[in-house]
Amino acid sequence: MSFSCQSAKLRAFAIGLLFIVTVIPVTAQDRERDEKADAVISKAVSFLGGDKYLNVTSQLGRGRFSVIRDGAVISFQAFHDVIVFPDKERTEFKSGKTRTVQTNIGGSGWIYDGDMETIKEQTEAQIESFKRGLRVSLDNLLRGSWRKEASLAYVGRRPSTLGRRNDVVRLTYEDGLVVEFEFAADDGAPQKAIYKRTNSEGEETVEEDRYAQFVDTGGIRSPFIIDRFTNGSHTSRINYQSVEYNGRFPDSTFAKPADLKEMKKSFKL
């Protein structure tokens, strides 16, 4: 064997050795971070009801949605919301005598506009907004629906209120969407979900959902208050009055009505 061949082998061996020395510790750190992230999620699932929470197939929520500006409620609507996991949702809003219905089934959706009395297909932007909402949701994280399109890592702990601290995990999707979730370090109660979105003009907005007032319904806990903050300002509140689980909802619940008469027969509020 020539000297040049031996030299090439030595260089390859040296590069391989350097790769082993530098990569193994990083991999070990990543594994440790993943184990911590899994532990945080397990604690949160336990707080919310364990297997009872994980086995939920549908959810019916009723309550009030409020729009907030400068710390004051400027408008509110009653809502009736049906979710069939993982990707079906129908929400009816009522303000006075006016109703709005928004329904999504995976990559499609329709809207009933009570002011105009029209039923129309959702725009591409509206459907994408719904899909994003699924990806940044607490249920999506805790039930593991993200696993084929994102990676999870433990970030560390952040200060919370009254001397408490939150464990933080980060979900990073293949397309660059990043969501951070915070959970109370002591009992695993979900606290926040934070992510950034960019509008059509390229302006970046920070969205933050804060969870509060957890209520036990048949062994399953859920936050009855969800506050939305946009760029640090309080913009809306979802306040549930009741939540029911595992009801049966036929496909007709989500089907687009043929006409206004059929639409009005389907109202729940």
Buried (B, 14 or more C-beta within 10 A) or exposed (E): EEEEEEEEEEEEEEEEEEEEEEEEEEEEEEEEBBEBBEBBBEBBBEBBBEEBBEEBEBBBBBBBBBBBEEEEEEEBBBBBBBBBBEBBBBBBBBBEEEBBBBBBBEEEBBBBBBEEEEBEEBEEEBBEBBBBEBBBBBBBBBBEBBEEEBBBBBBEEBEBEEEEBBBBBBBBBEEEBEBBBBBBBEEBBBBBBBBEBEEEEEEEEEBBBBBBEBEEBEEBBBBBBBBBBEEEEBBBBBBBEEBEBEEEBEEEBBBBBEEEEEBEEBEBE
